[in-house]
């Protein structure tokens, strides 16, 4: 049996499909333009409220990168190697995560900086110069010596602020192997000083963890040296006192105590010399383990900025609203017709 394929006819399609739909929805065609206008107005207003965004960026490198030991795992300055024995690859992941750590962001907020020739606490400057959102009965204020754990309400808001900053900060490793941190902020000076202080916070934390054992050894060596020095001073005064008491003595037996005191002083002096050598060795080991951070690209004003694209945002939302309005309007009437036809078929089937 021969099948006949009917060719598509534009005029037939217009008269049988498009025109019936148009006749049904023409009374309601004002709805999609209205949705377009409302969506455009909302998008334009919302974007215009954001303000100018400033972009700061700092690039730095570590000691192992400077020395060309990127693939070394032993003695490479790796935080993980220092505390868990992992490789330098894991160390790079740690450095990236440190830049996004809530704890370190909070410590940076509690640090001070010179802004407009004034010493300010960054968290207070952030509160005063950024759109924070949230409901403040009274804006929190932090003392320059405030420490985490001092007040639960202040700790709560500090975590809120750190979460807001974390959403706008990026920490990653470039293809060259350098580490990069970027921050977007509505305040140009805050974007600059925060990243500078944040790198200092990361450096201090990383160094303290990496040198933790070396620092403990130096402290132990200092305590041992000081205790031996104290004993040496006591032995020396004791030997001198014995010598004074034996002034004019003739018998050799009377000088046995003096000889013992002198011998004890010599022994303690030897112990003191050994303790000084141990302290020097521990201090040199601590300095050897101290990581070196080097800033490759620092932050200079003025920063790159991006103004709100209010018209573009409004047009985007407006077009989405227009398309959705048309689809919903046509879909509504097609759905009504379909339900009516289903009802008629049901009634006819029952008869």
C-alpha positions in Angstrom: 0.0 0.0 0.0 1.4 3.3 -1.0 1.8 5.9 1.7 1.2 9.5 0.8 3.3 12.0 2.8 1.6 15.3 3.2 4.0 18.2 2.7 4.2 20.9 5.4 2.2 24.0 4.5 2.9 27.2 6.4 -0.4 28.8 5.7 -2.3 25.6 6.6 -0.3 25.4 9.9 -1.0 29.1 10.6 -4.8 28.7 10.0 -5.3 25.4 11.8 -2.9 25.8 14.8 -1.5 29.3 15.3 -4.7 31.3 14.6 -7.0 29.3 16.9 -4.4 29.7 19.7 -4.1 33.4 19.0 -7.8 34.0 19.1 -8.0 32.4 22.5 -5.1 34.2 24.1 -5.3 37.6 22.5 -7.3 39.1 25.3 -4.5 38.1 27.7 -1.5 39.0 25.6 -0.8 42.0 27.9 0.4 39.5 30.6 3.8 38.5 29.0 4.8 42.2 28.4 3.7 43.0 31.9 5.8 40.1 33.3 8.7 41.3 31.2 8.4 44.8 32.6 8.2 43.7 36.2 11.1 41.2 35.8 13.2 43.9 34.1 12.4 46.5 36.8 13.3 44.0 39.6 16.5 42.9 37.9 17.6 46.5 37.3 16.8 47.5 40.9 18.5 44.5 42.4 21.7 44.9 40.4 21.9 48.6 41.0 21.8 47.9 44.8 25.0 45.8 44.7 27.4 48.7 44.1 30.9 48.6 42.6 32.8 45.4 43.3 36.6 45.6 43.8 38.9 42.8 42.9 42.2 42.2 44.8 44.8 39.5 44.0 48.0 38.4 45.7 50.5 35.8 44.3 53.1 34.2 46.5 55.4 31.2 46.7 57.0 28.9 49.3 60.6 28.0 50.2 60.5 24.7 48.3 59.3 26.5 45.2 62.1 29.1 45.5 64.7 26.4 45.8 63.2 24.4 42.9 62.3 21.4 45.1 58.7 21.2 44.0 58.8 17.4 43.9 60.7 16.8 47.1 59.0 15.3 50.0 61.8 15.1 52.6 62.7 18.5 54.0 60.6 20.3 51.5 58.9 22.6 53.9 55.6 20.7 53.7 53.1 21.2 56.5 51.8 17.6 56.0 55.3 16.2 56.0 56.0 18.0 59.3 52.9 16.7 61.1 51.8 13.6 59.2 54.5 12.6 56.8 52.6 13.2 53.6 54.2 14.5 50.3 54.5 17.9 48.9 51.5 17.4 46.7 49.4 17.2 49.8 51.1 20.3 51.1 49.8 22.3 48.1 46.3 21.2 48.9 46.8 22.3 52.5 48.0 25.7 51.4 44.9 26.2 49.3 42.6 25.1 52.1 44.3 27.3 54.6 43.3 30.3 52.5 39.6 29.3 52.9 39.7 28.3 56.6 37.0 29.9 58.7 39.5 29.9 61.7 42.2 31.7 59.8 39.7 34.2 58.2 38.5 35.0 61.7 42.0 35.5 63.0 42.7 37.8 60.1 39.5 39.8 60.9 40.8 40.2 64.5 44.1 41.6 63.2 44.9 45.3 62.9 45.9 47.3 59.8 46.7 50.9 59.0 43.9 52.4 56.9 43.8 56.1 56.1 46.7 56.6 58.5 44.7 55.1 61.3 45.1 51.8 63.1 41.9 49.8 62.8 40.7 46.3 63.7 39.7 44.7 60.4 36.4 43.2 61.7 35.2 46.7 62.9 36.2 48.2 59.6 34.4 45.4 57.8 31.2 46.1 59.8 31.3 49.8 59.1 32.2 49.7 55.4 30.4 46.7 53.9 26.8 45.8 53.2 26.4 42.9 55.6 22.7 42.0 55.5 21.2 40.3 58.4 19.3 41.8 61.3 21.3 43.8 63.7 19.7 45.2 66.8 23.0 46.9 67.5 26.1 46.5 65.4 28.7 44.4 67.2 31.9 46.1 68.2 35.2 44.3 68.9 37.9 45.3 71.3 41.4 45.4 69.8 42.5 42.7 72.2 39.4 40.5 71.7 40.1 36.7 71.5 37.8 34.0 70.1 35.8 32.5 72.9 35.4 35.7 74.9 31.8 36.3 74.0 29.4 33.8 72.3 27.4 36.6 70.5 30.6 38.2 69.2 31.9 34.8 68.2 28.6 34.1 66.3 28.8 37.3 64.3 32.5 36.7 63.7 31.6 33.3 62.1 28.9 35.0 60.0 31.4 37.6 58.7 34.0 34.9 57.9 31.3 33.0 56.0 30.5 36.1 54.0 34.1 36.7 53.1 34.7 33.0 52.3 32.0 33.2 49.6 34.0 36.0 48.0 37.5 34.6 48.4 39.4 32.2 46.1 42.5 30.3 46.9 44.2 28.2 44.2 47.5 27.2 42.6 48.4 28.6 39.2 49.8 26.4 36.4 53.2 27.8 37.1 53.0 26.4 40.7 52.6 29.8 42.4 49.8 30.2 44.9 47.1 32.8 44.3 44.4 34.4 46.5 41.7 36.6 45.2 39.0 38.6 47.0 36.0 40.5 45.8 34.7 43.3 48.1 32.5 46.3 48.0 35.3 48.3 49.7 38.5 48.9 47.9 40.8 49.4 51.0 39.3 46.4 52.8 39.9 44.2 49.8 43.6 45.2 49.8 44.5 45.1 53.5 42.5 41.9 54.2 44.4 39.8 51.7 47.7 41.2 52.9 46.9 40.4 56.5 45.4 37.1 55.5 48.7 36.0 53.9 50.5 37.0 57.2 48.0 34.9 59.2 48.5 31.9 56.9 52.3 32.3 57.1 52.3 32.5 60.9 50.0 29.5 61.3 51.9 27.4 58.8 55.3 28.3 60.4 54.1 27.6 63.9 52.8 24.1 62.9 55.9 23.3 60.9 58.3 24.4 63.6 56.2 23.2 66.6 58.7 20.3 67.4 61.7 22.5 66.8 60.4 25.3 69.1 59.7 22.7 71.8 63.3 21.4 71.5 64.6 25.0 71.7 62.6 25.7 74.9 63.7 22.4 76.5 67.4 23.2 75.6 67.0 26.7 77.1 65.5 25.4 80.3 68.3 22.8 80.6 71.0 25.5 79.9 69.5 27.8 82.5 69.2 25.2 85.2 72.9 24.1 84.6 74.0 27.7 84.6 72.2 28.2 87.9 74.0 25.1 89.3 77.3 26.3 87.9 77.0 29.6 89.7 76.1 27.9 92.9 79.1 25.5 92.7 81.4 28.4 91.8 80.4 30.4 94.9 80.6 27.2 97.0 84.2 26.5 95.8 85.2 30.1 96.5 83.7 30.0 100.0 85.6 26.7 100.7 88.8 28.3 99.5 88.3 31.3 101.8 87.7 29.1 104.8 90.9 27.1 104.1 93.1 30.2 104.0 96.3 29.5 105.9 95.6 25.7 106.3 98.7 23.5 106.2 97.4 19.9 106.2 96.7 18.4 102.8 93.6 16.6 104.1 92.1 19.9 104.8 92.1 20.7 101.1 90.2 17.6 100.0 86.9 19.4 100.2 88.4 22.2 98.0 89.6 19.7 95.4 86.2 18.1 95.3 84.5 21.5 94.8 86.9 22.5 92.0 86.3 19.1 90.3 82.5 19.6 90.6 82.8 23.0 89.1 84.7 21.6 86.1 82.1 18.9 85.6 79.2 21.4 85.7 81.2 23.7 83.3 81.4 20.8 80.8 77.7 20.1 81.2 77.0 23.8 80.6 79.2 23.9 77.4 77.3 20.8 76.1 73.9 22.5 76.9 75.0 25.6 75.0 76.0 23.5 72.0 72.6 21.6 72.2 70.8 25.0 72.3 72.7 26.3 69.3 72.0 23.2 67.3 68.2 23.3 68.2 68.1 27.0 67.2 69.8 26.3 63.9 67.4 23.4 63.2 64.4 25.7 64.0 65.7 28.3 61.6 66.3 25.7 58.9 62.7 24.4 59.3 61.2 27.9 59.2 59.3 28.2 55.9 59.9 31.2 53.7 57.0 33.0 52.0 57.8 35.3 49.2 55.2 37.6 47.6 55.5 37.5 43.8 52.8 40.0 42.9 51.6 42.4 45.6 48.4 44.5 45.7 48.5 48.0 44.4 45.8 50.6 44.4 43.6 51.4 42.5 42.2 47.9 42.3 40.3 46.4 39.3 36.6 47.2 39.7 33.4 46.1 38.1 30.3 48.4 38.1 26.8 46.8 38.3 25.4 45.8 35.0 21.8 46.9 35.8 20.5 47.1 32.3 21.9 43.7 31.2 20.6 42.1 34.4 17.2 43.6 33.9 17.0 42.6 30.2 18.0 39.0 31.1 15.3 38.6 33.7 12.8 40.4 31.5 13.3 38.1 28.5 13.1 35.1 30.8 9.8 36.5 32.2 8.5 37.2 28.7 9.2 33.7 27.5 7.8 32.1 30.6 4.7 34.3 30.4 4.0 33.2 26.8 4.6 29.6 27.5 2.4 29.6 30.6 -0.4 31.5 28.8 -0.4 29.2 25.8 -0.1 26.2 28.0 -3.0 27.3 30.1 -5.4 27.5 27.2 -4.2 24.4 25.5 -4.6 22.6 28.8 -8.2 23.9 29.2 -9.0 22.7 25.7 -7.5 19.3 26.4 -9.5 18.9 29.6 -12.7 19.9 27.8 -12.1 17.4 25.1 -11.4 14.7 27.7 -14.7 15.5 29.4 -16.6 15.3 26.1 -15.0 12.0 25.3 -15.9 10.7 28.7 -19.6 11.7 28.4 -19.8 10.2 24.9 -18.4 6.9 26.2 -20.9 6.8 28.9 -23.9 7.1 26.5 
